């Protein structure tokens, strides 16, 4: 057995060179840096105006669409027993077409009712999530659009959202 160990040590194959690995890593870094510079400087993947870059002075602003806002009465929601008597103060406005402003204003009691019911069903853990406001806004907007009818309410703008 000792002879086998001696033969194995004497006949060690040569270790492979690490030059190709190092060369590949350096090449990857150089090409990555060159690609970053090309994109960052605008050589590739950059929109170009015809002949020149567009500036803010040259750009003609599009007229804003006509909108109207219908304020919703502020809501104070009790968040239940397990919440240590916590309250949510909520205030919002509805973005509507000017032609439908009076129709939506007439439906505000229904809007308030549906928002009150939805917000009361939430628990504090759902409200404290970082992305909660985005999810809640989408849910409330959909409910408001169902109550008021399609095409009347464009957006729900949250003006105040305070959890006490």
C-alpha positions as CSV (number, residue, x, y, z in Angstrom):
1,X,0.0,0.0,0.0
2,X,2.8,2.3,0.7
3,X,4.1,1.7,-2.8
4,X,0.7,2.7,-4.3
5,X,0.7,6.0,-2.4
6,X,4.3,6.8,-3.6
7,X,3.3,6.0,-7.2
8,X,0.2,8.2,-7.0
9,X,2.2,11.1,-5.7
10,X,4.9,10.7,-8.3
11,X,2.4,10.5,-11.1
12,X,0.2,13.5,-10.2
13,X,-1.3,15.0,-13.3
14,X,-0.4,18.7,-13.8
15,X,-3.0,21.2,-12.5
16,X,-4.9,23.1,-15.2
17,X,-3.9,26.7,-15.7
18,X,-6.3,29.4,-14.4
19,X,-5.3,31.8,-17.1
20,X,-8.5,31.2,-19.2
21,X,-10.7,31.7,-16.2
22,X,-9.0,35.0,-15.3
23,X,-9.0,36.1,-18.9
24,X,-12.7,35.4,-19.2
25,X,-13.5,37.3,-16.0
26,X,-11.5,40.3,-17.2
27,X,-13.1,40.2,-20.6
28,X,-16.6,40.0,-19.1
29,X,-15.9,43.1,-16.9
30,X,-14.6,45.1,-19.8
31,X,-17.5,44.2,-22.1
32,X,-20.0,44.9,-19.3
33,X,-18.5,48.3,-18.6
34,X,-18.5,49.1,-22.3
35,X,-22.1,48.1,-22.6
36,X,-23.1,50.2,-19.6
37,X,-21.2,53.2,-21.0
38,X,-22.9,52.8,-24.4
39,X,-26.4,52.7,-22.9
40,X,-25.7,55.4,-20.3
41,X,-24.3,57.9,-22.8
42,X,-27.1,57.3,-25.2
43,X,-25.1,55.6,-28.0
44,X,-27.7,52.8,-28.1
45,X,-31.3,52.3,-26.9
46,X,-31.8,56.1,-26.6
47,X,-34.7,57.8,-28.4
48,X,-33.6,60.6,-30.7
49,X,-35.5,63.5,-32.0
50,X,-35.1,64.2,-35.6
51,X,-31.7,65.9,-36.0
52,X,-31.6,67.2,-32.4
53,X,-32.5,66.3,-28.9
54,X,-35.9,67.7,-27.9
55,X,-35.9,70.2,-25.1
56,X,-38.6,71.4,-22.8
57,X,-38.8,74.8,-24.6
58,X,-39.4,73.1,-27.9
59,X,-42.0,70.7,-26.7
60,X,-45.6,71.8,-27.0
61,X,-47.6,70.7,-24.0
62,X,-50.8,68.8,-24.7
63,X,-53.9,70.4,-23.2
64,X,-55.1,68.7,-20.1
65,X,-58.4,66.7,-20.3
66,X,-61.3,68.4,-18.6
67,X,-61.9,66.9,-15.2
68,X,-64.0,67.6,-12.1
69,X,-63.5,66.4,-8.6
70,X,-66.3,65.2,-6.2
71,X,-65.2,65.2,-2.6
72,X,-66.3,62.3,-0.4
73,X,-67.2,63.2,3.2
74,X,-64.4,62.2,5.6
75,X,-64.8,58.7,7.2
76,X,-63.7,57.6,10.6
77,X,-63.6,53.8,10.8
78,X,-63.4,51.9,14.1
79,X,-61.1,48.9,13.4
80,X,-62.7,46.5,15.8
81,X,-62.0,44.8,19.1
82,X,-58.7,43.1,18.3
83,X,-57.3,46.5,17.2
84,X,-57.1,48.1,20.7
85,X,-59.8,50.6,19.6
86,X,-57.8,51.9,16.7
87,X,-59.3,54.2,14.2
88,X,-58.8,55.0,10.5
89,X,-59.4,58.5,9.3
90,X,-60.0,58.5,5.5
91,X,-60.8,61.3,3.1
92,X,-60.9,61.0,-0.7
93,X,-62.1,62.7,-3.9
94,X,-63.4,61.2,-7.0
95,X,-62.1,62.3,-10.4
96,X,-65.0,62.4,-12.8
97,X,-66.0,63.7,-16.2
98,X,-67.5,67.2,-15.9
99,X,-70.7,66.1,-17.5
100,X,-71.3,63.4,-14.9
101,X,-70.3,65.4,-11.8
102,X,-73.9,66.0,-10.7
103,X,-74.8,62.3,-11.2
104,X,-71.9,61.1,-9.2
105,X,-72.6,63.7,-6.4
106,X,-76.1,62.3,-6.2
107,X,-74.7,58.8,-5.6
108,X,-72.4,59.9,-2.8
109,X,-74.4,58.2,0.0
110,X,-74.0,54.8,-1.8
111,X,-70.3,55.5,-2.4
112,X,-69.8,56.3,1.3
113,X,-71.7,53.1,2.3
114,X,-69.6,50.9,0.1
115,X,-66.3,52.4,1.3
116,X,-67.4,52.2,4.9
117,X,-68.3,48.5,4.5
118,X,-65.0,47.7,2.8
119,X,-62.8,49.6,5.2
120,X,-64.5,48.2,8.2
121,X,-63.8,44.7,7.0
122,X,-60.1,45.2,6.9
123,X,-57.8,44.4,9.8
124,X,-54.9,46.5,11.1
125,X,-52.2,44.1,9.7
126,X,-53.6,44.7,6.1
127,X,-53.4,48.4,6.6
128,X,-49.9,48.4,8.0
129,X,-48.3,46.7,5.0
130,X,-46.0,48.9,2.9
131,X,-48.0,48.4,-0.4
132,X,-51.4,48.5,1.4
133,X,-52.5,51.9,0.1
134,X,-52.0,50.8,-3.6
135,X,-54.1,47.7,-3.1
136,X,-56.8,49.5,-1.1
137,X,-57.0,52.3,-3.7
138,X,-57.5,49.8,-6.5
139,X,-60.2,47.9,-4.5
140,X,-62.0,51.0,-3.5
141,X,-62.0,52.4,-7.0
142,X,-63.4,49.2,-8.5
143,X,-66.2,49.2,-5.9
144,X,-67.0,52.9,-6.5
145,X,-67.1,52.3,-10.3
146,X,-69.6,49.5,-9.8
147,X,-71.8,51.7,-7.6
148,X,-71.7,54.7,-9.9
149,X,-71.8,52.9,-13.2
150,X,-69.0,52.4,-15.8
151,X,-67.4,55.4,-17.3
152,X,-68.4,58.0,-14.6
153,X,-65.5,57.8,-12.2
154,X,-62.0,57.9,-13.6
155,X,-60.0,57.7,-10.4
156,X,-60.1,57.7,-6.7
157,X,-57.7,60.2,-5.1
158,X,-56.8,59.5,-1.5
159,X,-56.4,62.8,0.3
160,X,-56.0,61.6,3.9
161,X,-55.3,58.1,5.3
162,X,-54.4,58.2,9.0
163,X,-54.3,55.2,11.2
164,X,-54.5,56.1,14.9
